[in-house]
Amino acid sequence: MAGYPTILITGAAGNLGGLLANHLKDRDLHLLTHKKEVAKELKNLSNIQIFKADLGQKETLGPAMKGVHTIVHFAGVLFKANPEKFLPITNTLYFNNLLDAAIEEGVKRVILISFPHVEGETTPQNPATGRLDGKPISVHAKTRLQEEKDLFRKCSEAGIESISLRIGMVYGKGILMIDTAEWFGKHHILGIWKKPTYIHLISKDDFLAATTAAIDKEDASGIYHIGDEGVQTLQEFLDKAARYKRYRKPWRMPLWMVMTAACGFELISLLFNTRSPLTKDFVTIGQVSYYGDTTRMKKELLPELKYKTFEDGLETF
């Protein structure tokens, strides 16, 4: 689209990356993939170029960055056994390869998709505020925090604009985690631990609007927490979603049962090289309450939400 600079989206064949690519499909896009294919509607468009590359090999990244102004980084490995073994590589090492290639090719802005968990336990009463000295306990959060630190350090040294979007849980039809929970619920096997866990939510539409604003706004910089105005626990969210979709309320389980299920899924993933919808580290990060201070988001990126709470956005499920 005339007037907009070229955007590179990594993980463009993934869930959130694919959603953003489809949302921006009228613009000049470079879509970076590894093994998976992008959605059919993104192919054969004159304004979209698709690049196959390996973040583990920096030399393969250069062609995708030619003429790019802004990178939005989603790429990563999630649904696989033993994340503690691969995340320090796929999150930190691969992201540094991307940053180094971006600096070499003269990219102007890098946006990292992150999450509030990097500050550790936070709540509506004590929200995450954009700090980089948090003490998260899960491998997912620890490695993402390191990515943020590398982002701001390297981009500052190179004179590149840097942004971290700490996204709450995105909900809506087509969101992989939500659709998976619905599948489990419809088959009467969706369970959750008993301890109340605060979560910060954001609708799919508002997530896309906030991310687009971070791409377009000339003076955007630093850390933004992306979330709505609702206050709820994970348990309340799942219960209300179940009632709306008319499947059974999630079972309340002792933590050891959830961990046992995670171990089972990881074993199957390891033996048969399949996706693991649940891992022990997912359970670890899932038990941590998270809530971000959205003051900067409202002031600089998204003054008005389409759905202020998830109850308002149930129609999107």
WOCOR-V597501 format. One record per backbone hydrogen bond with DSSP energy under -1.0 kcal/mol. CO is the residue of the C=O (numbers start at 1). NH is the residue of the N-H. Records with the same first field share a line. If there is no record, write none. Layout:
BEGIN
CO: NH, NH
END
This chain:
BEGIN
1: 4
6: 69, 70
7: 30
8: 72
9: 32
11: 14
14: 18
15: 19
16: 20
17: 21
18: 22
19: 23
20: 24
22: 25
24: 27
28: 7
29: 49
30: 9
31: 51
32: 12
33: 53
39: 42
40: 43
45: 48
47: 29
49: 31
51: 33
54: 57
57: 60
58: 61
62: 65
65: 68
69: 108, 109
70: 8
71: 111
72: 10
73: 113
78: 80
79: 276
82: 85
83: 87
86: 89, 90
87: 91
88: 93
89: 94
92: 96
93: 97
94: 98
95: 99
96: 100
97: 101
98: 102
99: 103
100: 104
101: 105
102: 107
108: 161
109: 71
110: 163
111: 73
112: 165
114: 167
115: 118
116: 119
117: 120
126: 123
128: 293
138: 142
139: 143
140: 144
141: 145
142: 146
143: 147
144: 148
145: 149
146: 150
147: 151
148: 152
149: 153
150: 154
151: 155
152: 156
153: 157
154: 158
155: 160
161: 110
162: 222
163: 112
164: 224
165: 114, 167
166: 226
169: 202
171: 204
172: 175
175: 179
176: 180
177: 181
178: 182
179: 183
180: 184
181: 185
182: 186
183: 187
184: 189
185: 188
190: 251
192: 253
197: 234
198: 290
200: 169
201: 228
202: 171
203: 207
204: 208
205: 209
206: 210
207: 211
208: 212
209: 213
210: 214
211: 215
212: 216
213: 217
217: 220
222: 164
224: 166
226: 168
232: 199
233: 237
234: 238
235: 239
236: 240
237: 241
238: 242
239: 243
240: 244
241: 245
242: 247
251: 192
254: 257, 258
255: 259
256: 260
257: 261
258: 262
259: 263
260: 264
261: 265
262: 266
263: 267
264: 268
265: 269
266: 270
267: 271
268: 272
269: 273
279: 283
280: 284
281: 285
282: 286
283: 287
285: 288
289: 122
291: 128
294: 298
295: 299
296: 300
297: 301, 302
308: 229
309: 313
313: 316
314: 317
316: 173
END
